[in-house]
Amino acid sequence: MSSPYKKIFILTLFLIIITLNFNFRAFANNIKTLSTDYEKTTIKPISYKKENIKIIEPIDSFYKDLKNFINHNYGNSINPGASLLAFQNDNPILSINYHFSAISKIPLASVSKTFTAVLVLKLEEKGYLNISDSVSKYFPVYRKYEKHLGPITIKDLLSHTSGIPYNTRYIYDDGYSLPEPIFTKGNYHYSNHNYILLSLLIEKITQKPFKELIQQYIINAIDLKQTELASYLTGSSGIISNAYDLTNFCQYLLNDYQIRKENSYLYRMIYISN
């Protein structure tokens, strides 16, 4: 993985780890976690030979930075807890759990969007859609906005460049309540509506419930046995999981990249966002 992509992916993993409760299933029975007073420990998993274990240098400086970050940002009503695992050359070397355990099931909130993005790319591979398709191809009501705002594509929804803001009105097409675009497409405006619209598109294209497709192509396919779907599931949120299954999901993306490179879901998601 080239340096820019590696940096982006490491940052993405860090955000998932520090916001949710991230750990590595492969090391679940061998990791000594840090207590809430941040006692340090070096992890030496049985599954690796001792001579292959690498330690971050300088570990003390790295540890202090993490401790300061968590002390200033977590343990409050907004961010009640955090969990982090540092690793180098596939070896875990430092683990921090703060108010969460590795088996805690919690709502993934907007991290659910990553699952939706992978589902979209899987459906493209199966010929259901093309991310260059205009949304108006499936919901003609959007055609009236194309002249002055530009045609919105599925790729625009994935990258939050559709012109649909976080707060907007609704328009209607064939019984669907759809978010109205306000801004010219192309500029970044983060909005849950982009991914809610993606789930509606997926249902209309496949004629299957979004929940069924997430279960089939993501949860069952990757064998995420501790992942559940909430009753309020949309393309934006509603997946409930824990550290072990998040690890499996991320490892699936990494393995896919190692095999397929530029055709992998990870590479394509990075490409879409640029």
C-alpha positions as MATLAB code, in Angstrom:
seq = 'MSSPYKKIFILTLFLIIITLNFNFRAFANNIKTLSTDYEKTTIKPISYKKENIKIIEPIDSFYKDLKNFINHNYGNSINPGASLLAFQNDNPILSINYHFSAISKIPLASVSKTFTAVLVLKLEEKGYLNISDSVSKYFPVYRKYEKHLGPITIKDLLSHTSGIPYNTRYIYDDGYSLPEPIFTKGNYHYSNHNYILLSLLIEKITQKPFKELIQQYIINAIDLKQTELASYLTGSSGIISNAYDLTNFCQYLLNDYQIRKENSYLYRMIYISN';
ca = [
       0.000    0.000    0.000;
       1.506    3.332   -1.014;
       2.255    5.923    1.642;
      -0.731    8.300    1.072;
      -3.211    5.415    1.090;
      -1.519    3.851    4.108;
      -1.797    7.102    6.052;
      -5.477    7.477    5.181;
      -6.247    3.902    6.167;
      -4.308    4.143    9.441;
      -6.226    7.341   10.280;
      -9.528    5.645    9.459;
      -8.668    2.671   11.664;
      -7.623    4.981   14.485;
     -10.955    6.825   14.381;
     -12.876    3.556   14.450;
     -10.711    2.194   17.240;
     -10.800    5.246   19.478;
     -14.509    5.960   18.960;
     -15.839    2.460   19.325;
     -14.263   -0.575   20.930;
     -11.702   -2.078   18.652;
      -9.582   -5.143   19.322;
      -8.165   -8.073   17.380;
     -10.012  -11.388   17.500;
      -6.840  -13.281   16.601;
      -5.303  -12.089   19.844;
      -8.437  -12.167   22.001;
      -7.250  -14.905   24.347;
      -3.695  -13.615   24.619;
      -3.953   -9.862   25.126;
      -3.507   -8.210   28.519;
      -5.505   -5.002   28.415;
      -4.753   -1.832   30.305;
      -6.959   -0.934   33.230;
      -8.638    2.454   33.542;
      -5.586    3.856   35.302;
      -3.597    3.121   32.125;
      -1.046    0.666   33.479;
       1.215   -0.261   30.614;
       1.776   -3.758   29.366;
       3.708   -5.335   26.542;
       1.683   -7.911   24.637;
       3.293  -11.145   23.545;
       0.661  -13.228   21.750;
       1.164  -16.987   21.728;
       0.334  -17.134   18.029;
       3.616  -15.364   17.190;
       7.162  -16.498   17.791;
       8.931  -14.443   20.413;
      11.706  -13.359   18.072;
       9.120  -11.868   15.686;
       7.594   -9.517   18.233;
       8.410   -5.894   17.465;
       8.098   -3.033   19.929;
       7.309    0.525   18.924;
      10.221    2.835   19.618;
       9.926    4.870   21.691;
       6.948    3.082   23.292;
       6.903    5.424   26.312;
       6.411    8.531   24.195;
       3.713    6.833   22.146;
       1.945    5.658   25.286;
       2.024    9.109   26.906;
       0.515   10.725   23.811;
      -2.346    8.222   23.837;
      -2.895    8.663   27.560;
      -3.092   12.446   27.194;
      -5.440   12.189   24.231;
      -7.855    9.851   26.039;
      -7.687   11.828   29.288;
      -8.701   15.009   27.471;
     -11.347   13.555   25.188;
     -12.963   10.537   26.858;
     -14.662    9.580   30.108;
     -17.424   12.184   29.772;
     -21.111   12.171   28.861;
     -20.365   12.702   25.152;
     -17.492   10.213   24.840;
     -17.944    7.762   27.722;
     -15.254    5.292   26.753;
     -12.606    4.208   24.308;
     -10.546    1.214   23.306;
      -7.343    1.138   21.311;
      -4.879   -1.467   20.147;
      -1.506   -0.451   18.753;
       0.279   -2.910   16.507;
       3.372   -3.064   14.344;
       4.210   -5.610   11.651;
       1.019   -7.525   12.469;
       1.967   -7.808   16.142;
      -0.125   -6.110   18.864;
       2.086   -4.262   21.311;
      -0.214   -2.044   23.351;
      -3.901   -2.257   24.283;
      -6.086    0.251   26.103;
      -9.706   -0.360   27.162;
     -11.500    2.421   28.974;
     -15.067    1.761   30.216;
     -15.635   -0.769   27.417;
     -14.715   -4.426   27.148;
     -13.765   -6.196   23.947;
     -17.097   -8.034   23.880;
     -19.313   -4.997   24.434;
     -21.935   -4.696   21.727;
     -22.547   -1.064   20.873;
     -24.270    0.849   18.056;
     -21.739    1.664   15.359;
     -23.575    4.885   14.447;
     -22.050    6.407   11.305;
     -19.404    3.699   11.008;
     -22.355    1.752    9.573;
     -21.848    3.847    6.432;
     -18.690    1.850    5.667;
     -20.777   -1.331    5.529;
     -23.192    0.388    3.141;
     -20.331    1.531    0.899;
     -18.944   -2.011    0.658;
     -22.430   -3.316   -0.164;
     -22.770   -0.769   -2.994;
     -19.430   -1.877   -4.475;
     -20.408   -5.541   -4.165;
     -23.686   -4.880   -5.996;
     -21.777   -3.049   -8.722;
     -19.568   -6.110   -9.205;
     -22.689   -8.233   -9.552;
     -24.066   -5.947  -12.261;
     -26.929   -4.368  -10.341;
     -25.644   -0.816  -10.739;
     -22.756    1.431  -11.686;
     -21.509    4.073   -9.264;
     -21.444    6.494  -12.227;
     -25.209    6.064  -12.635;
     -27.275    9.170  -12.099;
     -29.696    8.986   -9.179;
     -32.385   10.287  -11.543;
     -32.109    7.020  -13.470;
     -33.892    5.378  -10.550;
     -35.728    8.368   -9.052;
     -36.806   10.674  -11.933;
     -37.849   13.434   -9.515;
     -34.166   14.456   -9.355;
     -34.094   15.395  -13.032;
     -35.565   18.826  -12.323;
     -32.514   19.658  -10.178;
     -29.918   18.545  -12.704;
     -29.961   21.694  -14.869;
     -28.849   24.082  -12.143;
     -27.171   21.745   -9.628;
     -25.726   19.047  -11.894;
     -26.629   15.344  -12.124;
     -26.147   13.497   -8.825;
     -24.461   10.108   -9.177;
     -24.184    7.173   -6.805;
     -20.507    8.078   -6.428;
     -21.551   11.564   -5.259;
     -23.698   10.003   -2.541;
     -20.836    7.769   -1.418;
     -18.441   10.715   -1.165;
     -20.887   13.276    0.309;
     -20.559   15.524   -2.754;
     -24.184   15.308   -3.901;
     -25.207   18.780   -2.757;
     -27.642   17.303   -0.237;
     -27.109   19.091    3.103;
     -27.388   17.697    6.605;
     -30.743   19.444    7.085;
     -33.042   19.527    4.094;
     -36.619   19.141    2.927;
     -38.118   16.033    1.363;
     -39.336   15.378   -2.153;
     -41.409   12.421   -3.260;
     -41.127    9.823   -6.004;
     -43.061    6.572   -6.414;
     -43.959    6.464   -2.723;
     -40.427    7.233   -1.507;
     -39.543   10.216    0.720;
     -36.258   11.522   -0.657;
     -33.858   14.273    0.470;
     -33.786   17.431   -1.627;
     -30.441   18.669   -3.017;
     -29.711   22.319   -2.215;
     -26.113   22.956   -3.283;
     -24.286   22.472   -6.552;
     -22.865   18.958   -6.645;
     -19.128   18.470   -6.318;
     -18.475   20.210   -3.000;
     -18.223   18.185    0.206;
     -21.210   18.401    2.557;
     -21.396   15.604    5.115;
     -24.976   14.365    5.378;
     -26.661   11.229    6.660;
     -29.183   11.710    3.863;
     -26.612   10.584    1.283;
     -26.430    7.106    2.791;
     -30.133    6.907    3.606;
     -30.755    7.621   -0.077;
     -28.220    4.924   -1.013;
     -30.189    2.330    0.967;
     -33.410    3.404   -0.773;
     -31.684    3.153   -4.153;
     -30.408   -0.311   -3.314;
     -33.889   -1.476   -2.373;
     -35.433   -0.090   -5.550;
     -32.730   -1.545   -7.811;
     -32.630   -5.020   -6.262;
     -36.277   -5.209   -5.157;
     -35.026   -6.606   -1.855;
     -34.995   -5.100    1.666;
     -31.768   -3.308    2.549;
     -31.610   -5.261    5.819;
     -31.672   -8.565    3.920;
     -28.837   -7.467    1.621;
     -26.594   -6.266    4.461;
     -27.190   -9.583    6.198;
     -26.425  -11.623    3.076;
     -23.500   -9.777    1.499;
     -21.756   -8.386    4.586;
     -22.637  -10.114    7.857;
     -23.051  -13.670    6.548;
     -20.370  -13.383    3.863;
     -17.706  -12.198    6.326;
     -19.053  -14.371    9.155;
     -19.724  -11.524   11.584;
     -21.461  -13.654   14.182;
     -21.659  -10.948   16.862;
     -23.117   -8.262   14.618;
     -26.800   -7.335   14.711;
     -29.101   -5.064   12.744;
     -31.260   -2.590   14.658;
     -34.923   -2.026   13.839;
     -34.026    1.527   12.777;
     -31.404    0.354   10.261;
     -30.749    2.655    7.291;
     -27.751    3.088    5.035;
     -26.480    5.692    7.488;
     -26.679    3.862   10.825;
     -28.223    0.954   12.668;
     -25.515   -1.723   12.818;
     -24.636   -3.045   16.278;
     -21.369   -4.890   16.798;
     -18.301   -5.317   18.993;
     -14.523   -5.200   18.798;
     -14.044   -8.706   17.503;
     -16.413   -8.398   14.560;
     -15.092   -4.943   13.646;
     -11.680   -6.554   13.511;
     -12.971   -9.231   11.159;
     -14.523   -6.580    8.955;
     -11.312   -4.543    8.754;
      -9.219   -7.654    8.218;
     -11.550   -8.650    5.377;
     -10.898   -5.294    3.691;
      -7.141   -5.625    4.188;
      -7.063   -9.171    2.823;
      -9.157   -8.104   -0.146;
      -6.664   -5.306   -0.836;
      -3.696   -7.666   -0.665;
      -5.318   -9.922   -3.262;
      -7.040   -7.489   -5.621;
      -5.103   -4.219   -5.134;
      -6.757   -1.498   -7.278;
      -9.920   -3.590   -7.636;
     -10.338   -4.039   -3.893;
     -13.103   -2.407   -1.861;
     -10.596   -0.566    0.324;
      -8.733    0.955   -2.632;
     -11.958    1.927   -4.370;
     -13.383    3.583   -1.248;
     -10.231    5.670   -0.938;
     -10.412    6.510   -4.648;
     -14.079    7.511   -4.373;
     -13.291    9.896   -1.513;
     -10.678   11.768   -3.586;
];
